[in-house]
Structure formats: C-alpha cells, structure tokens
Amino acid sequence: MTLERGKALAEELLKGWEAGELPVVKVDLAPAKHRIILVDRPEGQQSNIEMGVRAYDIRSEEKYAGSVANQVLTGGIDSRLMKYVRAEKGLAYGVHAVFSPGRQAGSFTGATETKVPTTGEAIEAMFHVFEGMREQPVRPEELEYARTRVAGSMVMRMDTIGEQASYRLEGILNSYPIDYYDRYPERIAAVTAQQVEDVMKRYVDEGRMVIVVVGPAEAVKPQLEKLGEVEVVAMPGRRNAKSEAGVQRPE
C-alpha cells in the first residue's frame, strides 16, 4: 500500500460526504454468548489464554468500583490472581484480569499463559478467584489498600505538564466535568466492599464469558470440554496442515 493509493481510496470512499453532526453510534450491549474457541497450534509448547465479557462504559458510576476491583484482582504480586494462580497453584508466571470501560461499551478481560497440560486447570483457577470476588466482600484492609493504590496511581501519573495535558484532553473528549480529576480520589475513597462485589456479580459471569485458547488442540481440547462445547479452528496461515481433533481448516 502506497501513500498515493491510500489517498485515492480515501477520496473514493468519502466522495459525496458533507460535514454535519456526529452520527449516533448504537452498540448492541446484549450479553455475549458463552463460547470456547480453541485455535489449534500443534507445535505449541504452551497455551495462551484470553477471556472476556462485555461490561460498563465510561459514563457508568460503576467504573470507580471497577477500578478498585482491578487493583484487588491484578495489582501486583500480592493481588488475588497472582497469589492463587501463580503462588499457590503454580500454574502461570503472570496473570491478570481488568475492567476496561470505553465510550460506547466496555469489557472485562483476563489473560494468562500456562503449560499445555494445565490449560483447563489455569482457566478454572481464574474462575475460582472471580467467584470469590462475586460471593464475598473484599476484606477491609484489602479494600483500603486497593483504594489508596488506585487514587495514588492517578495522582502520580499527573506529575508532569505533558501528563496533565493528556488528562485534560481525555476529559474533554469524554465530556467529563472540569473537576473530574480533582474529585477522582474522593470518588475512589468512597467505594465500598459491597460495590466491588456488585460490579463483579453483574458482569463477571462464567456463563457469558468468551474464552479463546491458542495451543495444540489434540492435548487441550479434552481439558476445555469440561467447561463446555469447544469450537476448534485452525491457526491462521496453516492452510495445508492436516486436520486433527476436529479442526476446521480454512479453504
């Protein structure tokens, strides 16, 4: 693709367009259907796991509780996921899961890498941590630490003029009130354990989670079938590979 070709395509696609009001973007926020997608990589020596579900957008007041939940789940070596999945179970070196709100929609996503034989166990371990957050309030000392870290991180990221300008730009683009970042620490400080539990209960549902795993299908598929029906697809670029474990090969 050349610069000239790109300009020509842009002119062709925009022909007849006139400046006007911004279009209204409508996003289908219906719950996602539970799916398990296994991307077959026969030579893979480990499994890469990504999972996600739709969640709140930036206009939701839930974003404050979600930020605190992120810290409890993923904020460093002492976070719940790292303590359980890494330290206690020994299933992964790194693991994380966070809420990420956007202007039109948001998501809750998690990811890790593990040995091929422990693929299913690693997913179940992550679900175990999520369930604990859904069923019991975070401990008072855990909540206080998380709130302090979240508010403090925002303040620390505003220590240069350039970073302050970046935050101001973000505020304008997202239509935040002028004092949004001034009040952010107090909004975080007001988050309760019940609010953290509520945001986890509302969105982090295994029954709606989309799980994508890249690994050798022959070894991984039986593990994932314990979690539900598995869709096996070919690794992109492996058009001429032989079909194994029910892999759908692209033509």
C-alpha positions as CSV (number, residue, x, y, z in Angstrom):
1,M,0.0,0.0,0.0
2,T,1.5,3.3,-1.1
3,L,0.6,6.8,0.2
4,E,-0.8,7.7,-3.2
5,R,-3.0,4.6,-3.2
6,G,-4.2,5.4,0.3
7,K,-5.2,8.9,-0.7
8,A,-7.0,7.7,-3.7
9,L,-9.0,5.2,-1.7
10,A,-9.9,7.8,1.0
11,E,-11.2,10.2,-1.7
12,E,-13.2,7.4,-3.3
13,L,-14.8,6.3,-0.1
14,L,-15.6,9.9,1.1
15,K,-16.9,11.1,-2.2
16,G,-20.2,12.9,-1.6
17,W,-19.9,13.2,2.1
18,E,-20.7,16.5,3.7
19,A,-19.8,17.9,7.1
20,G,-22.5,17.7,9.7
21,E,-23.4,16.5,13.2
22,L,-21.6,13.4,14.5
23,P,-23.5,10.2,13.9
24,V,-25.2,8.5,16.8
25,V,-23.4,5.2,17.4
26,K,-25.5,2.4,18.6
27,V,-23.8,-0.6,20.1
28,D,-25.5,-3.9,20.9
29,L,-24.8,-4.5,24.6
30,A,-26.8,-7.7,24.9
31,P,-24.9,-10.3,26.9
32,A,-22.4,-12.2,24.9
33,K,-23.0,-15.9,24.3
34,H,-20.7,-18.3,26.2
35,R,-18.1,-19.6,23.7
36,I,-14.9,-21.5,24.0
37,I,-12.7,-21.1,20.9
38,L,-9.5,-23.3,20.6
39,V,-7.1,-22.1,17.9
40,D,-5.0,-25.2,17.0
41,R,-1.3,-24.7,17.1
42,P,0.1,-28.3,17.0
43,E,3.7,-27.3,17.7
44,G,2.8,-25.1,20.6
45,Q,4.8,-25.7,23.8
46,Q,2.3,-23.7,26.0
47,S,-1.2,-22.4,25.9
48,N,-2.1,-18.7,25.6
49,I,-5.5,-17.9,27.2
50,E,-7.6,-14.8,26.7
51,M,-11.2,-14.4,28.1
52,G,-13.7,-11.6,28.2
53,V,-17.2,-10.4,28.6
54,R,-19.0,-7.1,27.9
55,A,-19.1,-4.6,30.8
56,Y,-19.9,-0.9,31.6
57,D,-18.9,2.2,29.6
58,I,-17.1,5.3,30.9
59,R,-20.4,7.1,31.8
60,S,-21.3,4.4,34.4
61,E,-20.7,5.1,38.1
62,E,-19.6,1.5,38.3
63,K,-16.2,2.5,36.9
64,Y,-14.9,3.5,40.4
65,A,-15.8,0.2,41.9
66,G,-14.4,-1.5,38.8
67,S,-11.0,0.3,39.2
68,V,-10.8,-0.9,42.8
69,A,-11.7,-4.5,41.7
70,N,-8.9,-4.3,39.1
71,Q,-6.4,-3.5,41.9
72,V,-7.6,-6.3,44.1
73,L,-7.5,-8.8,41.2
74,T,-4.3,-7.8,39.4
75,G,-2.4,-5.1,41.3
76,G,1.0,-6.7,41.7
77,I,2.4,-9.8,43.3
78,D,0.0,-9.6,46.3
79,S,-3.1,-9.5,44.1
80,R,-5.7,-12.3,44.3
81,L,-4.9,-13.7,40.9
82,M,-1.2,-13.7,41.4
83,K,-1.4,-15.2,44.9
84,Y,-3.7,-18.0,43.8
85,V,-2.9,-18.8,40.2
86,R,0.8,-18.2,40.4
87,A,2.0,-18.6,44.0
88,E,-0.5,-21.2,45.4
89,K,-1.3,-23.3,42.3
90,G,2.0,-22.7,40.3
91,L,0.1,-22.5,37.0
92,A,1.5,-19.3,35.5
93,Y,4.2,-16.7,35.8
94,G,1.8,-13.8,35.1
95,V,-2.0,-13.5,35.1
96,H,-4.3,-10.5,35.0
97,A,-8.0,-9.5,34.7
98,V,-9.4,-6.0,34.5
99,F,-12.4,-3.9,33.7
100,S,-11.8,-1.6,30.7
101,P,-14.6,0.9,30.1
102,G,-14.9,2.7,26.7
103,R,-17.0,5.5,25.3
104,Q,-19.6,3.2,23.6
105,A,-19.0,0.0,25.5
106,G,-16.6,-1.7,27.9
107,S,-15.2,-5.1,28.8
108,F,-13.9,-7.3,31.5
109,T,-10.9,-9.3,30.2
110,G,-8.4,-11.8,31.6
111,A,-5.3,-13.5,30.3
112,T,-2.5,-15.8,31.2
113,E,-0.1,-18.3,29.7
114,T,0.4,-21.8,31.1
115,K,1.8,-25.3,30.3
116,V,-0.3,-27.3,27.8
117,P,-1.3,-30.0,30.4
118,T,-2.6,-27.3,32.8
119,T,-4.7,-25.3,30.4
120,G,-8.0,-26.2,31.8
121,E,-6.8,-26.0,35.4
122,A,-5.5,-22.5,34.8
123,I,-8.9,-21.3,33.5
124,E,-10.7,-22.9,36.4
125,A,-8.2,-21.3,38.8
126,M,-9.0,-17.8,37.4
127,F,-12.7,-18.6,37.7
128,H,-12.2,-19.6,41.3
129,V,-10.7,-16.1,42.1
130,F,-13.6,-14.4,40.2
131,E,-16.1,-16.4,42.1
132,G,-14.5,-15.4,45.4
133,M,-14.9,-11.8,44.5
134,R,-18.5,-12.3,43.5
135,E,-19.5,-14.2,46.6
136,Q,-17.8,-12.5,49.5
137,P,-16.9,-8.8,50.2
138,V,-13.2,-7.9,50.0
139,R,-11.6,-7.6,53.4
140,P,-11.4,-4.2,55.0
141,E,-7.6,-4.0,54.8
142,E,-7.6,-5.2,51.3
143,L,-10.2,-2.6,50.3
144,E,-8.3,0.2,51.9
145,Y,-5.0,-0.8,50.3
146,A,-6.7,-1.0,46.8
147,R,-8.4,2.4,47.1
148,T,-5.1,4.0,48.2
149,R,-3.2,2.5,45.3
150,V,-5.8,3.4,42.7
151,A,-6.1,7.0,43.8
152,G,-2.4,7.4,44.3
153,S,-1.6,6.0,40.9
154,M,-3.7,8.6,39.2
155,V,-2.0,11.4,41.2
156,M,1.4,10.0,40.4
157,R,0.7,10.0,36.7
158,M,0.0,13.7,36.7
159,D,3.4,14.8,37.9
160,T,4.4,16.4,34.5
161,I,2.8,19.1,32.4
162,G,2.6,16.8,29.5
163,E,0.7,14.2,31.5
164,Q,-1.7,16.9,32.9
165,A,-2.4,18.0,29.3
166,S,-3.1,14.4,28.3
167,Y,-5.6,14.0,31.2
168,R,-7.2,17.3,30.2
169,L,-7.6,16.1,26.6
170,E,-9.1,12.9,27.8
171,G,-11.6,14.8,29.9
172,I,-12.7,17.0,27.0
173,L,-13.1,14.1,24.6
174,N,-15.1,12.2,27.2
175,S,-17.2,15.2,28.3
176,Y,-16.0,14.9,31.9
177,P,-16.8,17.9,34.2
178,I,-13.9,20.3,34.8
179,D,-13.3,19.0,38.3
180,Y,-13.5,15.3,37.3
181,Y,-9.8,14.5,38.2
182,D,-9.8,16.8,41.2
183,R,-12.7,14.7,42.6
184,Y,-11.4,11.3,41.4
185,P,-9.5,10.4,44.6
186,E,-12.6,11.1,46.8
187,R,-14.8,9.0,44.5
188,I,-12.4,6.1,44.8
189,A,-12.1,6.6,48.5
190,A,-16.0,6.2,48.8
191,V,-16.1,2.8,47.0
192,T,-17.5,0.2,49.4
193,A,-16.8,-3.6,49.5
194,Q,-20.5,-4.1,48.5
195,Q,-20.0,-2.0,45.4
196,V,-16.9,-4.1,44.4
197,E,-18.9,-7.3,44.9
198,D,-21.9,-5.9,43.0
199,V,-19.8,-5.0,39.9
200,M,-18.2,-8.4,39.8
201,K,-21.6,-10.1,40.2
202,R,-23.2,-8.0,37.5
203,Y,-20.6,-8.6,34.8
204,V,-18.1,-11.4,35.5
205,D,-20.3,-14.4,34.7
206,E,-18.6,-17.6,33.5
207,G,-21.8,-18.4,31.7
208,R,-21.4,-15.4,29.3
209,M,-17.6,-15.5,29.1
210,V,-15.9,-15.9,25.7
211,I,-12.7,-17.9,26.1
212,V,-10.0,-18.1,23.4
213,V,-7.1,-20.5,23.8
214,V,-4.2,-20.9,21.4
215,G,-2.4,-24.3,21.8
216,P,-2.2,-27.9,20.4
217,A,-5.8,-28.9,20.0
218,E,-5.2,-32.6,20.5
219,A,-3.9,-32.1,24.0
220,V,-6.0,-29.1,25.0
221,K,-9.5,-29.9,23.7
222,P,-10.3,-32.6,26.2
223,Q,-9.5,-30.2,29.1
224,L,-11.7,-27.4,27.7
225,E,-14.6,-29.8,27.1
226,K,-15.1,-29.9,30.8
227,L,-16.0,-26.2,30.6
228,G,-18.4,-26.5,27.7
229,E,-18.7,-27.0,23.9
230,V,-15.4,-26.3,22.2
231,E,-15.0,-24.7,18.7
232,V,-11.7,-25.7,17.2
233,V,-10.3,-23.5,14.4
234,A,-7.0,-23.6,12.5
235,M,-4.1,-21.3,13.3
236,P,-4.1,-18.6,10.6
237,G,-1.6,-19.4,7.9
238,R,-1.8,-23.2,8.4
239,R,-3.9,-23.8,5.4
240,N,-2.3,-27.1,4.3
241,A,-1.9,-28.7,7.7
242,K,-3.7,-32.0,8.3
243,S,-6.9,-31.9,10.3
244,E,-6.6,-33.0,13.9
245,A,-9.0,-33.0,16.8
246,G,-11.9,-31.8,14.6
247,V,-10.1,-28.7,13.4
248,Q,-12.0,-26.5,10.9
249,R,-9.4,-25.8,8.2
250,P,-9.9,-22.7,6.0
251,E,-10.0,-23.2,2.3
